[in-house]
Amino acid sequence: MVRIAVIGAGISGLSVAYHLLQNLQRHKENFTVDVYEKENRVGGTVHSFKEEGFLIEAGPNGFLDSKPSTLRLCSLLNIYSQLLPANQASKRRYIYLRNQLQLTPEKPIQFLTSDVLSIQGKSRFLLEPFIKKAPNERDETIAEFGKRRIGNEAVENLLDPMVTGVFAGNPRTMSLKACFPRIWELEQQYGSLTKALMEIRKKRKTSGPAGPGGILTSFPQGIEYLVERISQENLIHIYYNQEIKNIDYNHGYWYVDKNTNTPYDVLICAVPAYVFASIFRGFSSSVSQKLASIPYSPMAVLGLGYKKEKVQGCVDGFGFLIPHKEKRKILGCLFSSNIFPGRAPQGYELIKVLAGGARFPQIKDYSETRIKDFCLEEVKSILNIRAKPDFMKMFKYSKAIPQYRRGHLKLLEEVKNEITPYKGLFFTGNAYYGVALNDCTKNSLFTAQSVISYLKKHK
Ligand SMILES: Cc1cc2nc3c(=O)[nH]c(=O)nc-3n(C[C@H](O)[C@H](O)[C@H](O)COP(=O)(O)OP(=O)(O)OC[C@H]3O[C@@H](n4cnc5c(N)ncnc54)[C@H](O)[C@@H]3O)c2cc1C
């Protein structure tokens, strides 16, 4: 009998449990997979909240269909046919610059005619193919990398909002290699991003489509449907309202404090890094300190529902992000009811306002009323929406998204080395090798594969 415990029922914990279940079933093993979750629901950050006919995503809106891991998971779960791609109308994305929304260029060539960069900014950008690549051992920040390759203006106007969109982070402190490994690899492989894009295009013409951006994808009932479906698997036992604070390791078996009678062959921590740090404190203060040093940015998400006639002409495309240099109080807005159908009742629009981030840490001490007030002020000023919303819902996270700072990958290597003596212990989650849902599902698959190899060797 193989016994496996997973701590945390976010997308990472649930997908690792699911992949293990698939593998062990295939090999007709006698096994149990127990998942311990602190809350009375699964999903963690994945949360499709429904009220008064609105469906607001408190966390992720969906995943991009350009990477295979989440699509594959949907296929295994038999829910692939229910996937919902974003509306074509939401293709237009904006950046807020110089007090107005500027259309984001979709293709590199469109930079030349767009207003997101000045003439000097564009000239600097065009030098990109001639810039030498960095030595591969250098752990540059995103801003250093960008400044070197495409110039400071492009960092401020383009890279900065991109980092906001994924990490709500600060490009001046975050590691390029850890946050955007593909971009780092492309520079190493092709010497330039422009050359890389051209080569990839050429190859794609011969080997088929799949753009690097991809299409945002969800379900009619919201992205939470994905985690709900995993949680309905009969052979995954989920223990709700079970906050694990301590674990024990005895004679090669792991124990969790909510079920001290069950010896586990394998323990997988799929909780935020600071929780893993706290659980592991009794085993290694060095590992614990390293994990606890991974910072998280705080965030607030405000859903605003309006009767259509109140916002006519103000809401277009996917939404917009705001570069930090514009010194606004919000990070941007998504026009949720433009992106997917069924996010607002008939005759209404739903706007999702994002606030906070690594450069606004004070937000975690603000009251909800204070956050609502400044978000509404910004919506009025930026989108010219003067009417009162007909629906409002706020979600506040004091630790929303982990920040991979310079040195992140080295720190993870050290943690992995230091936990080697603890046989059967694994960790996965958004604090390590990517925060997007696609990264979480991919890393959970890798973790499941490592667990299977471990079991073959040791049990
Ligand atoms: C506002 C926002 C918008 C986002 N938008 C997108 C997007 O559009 N697309 C995208 O791809 N990604 C997006 N992300 C990122 C993505 O949602 C997350 O990185 C991902 O959901 C994290 O999943 P996880 O399972 O690793 O962690 P979590 O979701 O944090 O799950 C951890 C789980 O562990 C549980 N737990 C914690 N402590 C304990 C304990 N002691 N005992 C037991 N259980 C415990 C928690 O309750 C939780 O269920 C967004 C994130 C945020 C915050």
The ligand as a Gaussian input file, in Angstrom:
#p B3LYP/6-31G(d) Opt

LIG

0 1
 C       -5.472000      38.361000      -8.576000
 C       -4.737000      37.273000      -9.308000
 C       -4.935000      37.106000     -10.677000
 C       -4.269000      36.087000     -11.364000
 N       -4.514000      35.924000     -12.700000
 C       -3.974000      34.875000     -13.367000
 C       -4.367000      34.590000     -14.709000
 O       -5.217000      35.265000     -15.288000
 N       -3.796000      33.513000     -15.316000
 C       -2.890000      32.708000     -14.690000
 O       -2.401000      31.750000     -15.315000
 N       -2.521000      32.926000     -13.395000
 C       -3.048000      33.974000     -12.724000
 N       -2.727000      34.193000     -11.396000
 C       -1.760000      33.288000     -10.742000
 C       -2.386000      31.941000     -10.338000
 O       -3.733000      32.097000     -10.043000
 C       -1.675000      31.355000      -9.092000
 O       -0.274000      31.409000      -9.242000
 C       -2.111000      29.895000      -8.843000
 O       -3.505000      29.798000      -8.771000
 C       -1.448000      29.398000      -7.550000
 O       -1.853000      28.088000      -7.278000
 P       -1.164000      27.232000      -6.121000
 O       -1.932000      25.974000      -5.975000
 O        0.295000      27.114000      -6.366000
 O       -1.296000      28.127000      -4.804000
 P       -2.608000      28.564000      -4.020000
 O       -3.708000      28.885000      -4.949000
 O       -2.135000      29.629000      -3.081000
 O       -3.021000      27.269000      -3.202000
 C       -2.453000      26.903000      -1.975000
 C       -3.519000      26.154000      -1.167000
 O       -2.949000      25.763000       0.082000
 C       -3.896000      25.987000       1.113000
 N       -3.163000      26.119000       2.384000
 C       -2.392000      27.163000       2.793000
 N       -1.850000      26.887000       4.007000
 C       -2.274000      25.648000       4.356000
 C       -2.031000      24.799000       5.488000
 N       -1.242000      25.181000       6.493000
 N       -2.645000      23.585000       5.525000
 C       -3.450000      23.180000       4.502000
 N       -3.699000      23.950000       3.409000
 C       -3.113000      25.153000       3.332000
 C       -4.593000      27.258000       0.669000
 O       -5.822000      27.443000       1.331000
 C       -4.739000      27.013000      -0.825000
 O       -5.906000      26.308000      -1.125000
 C       -3.381000      35.215000     -10.670000
 C       -3.163000      35.384000      -9.295000
 C       -3.841000      36.395000      -8.616000
 C       -3.623000      36.549000      -7.131000

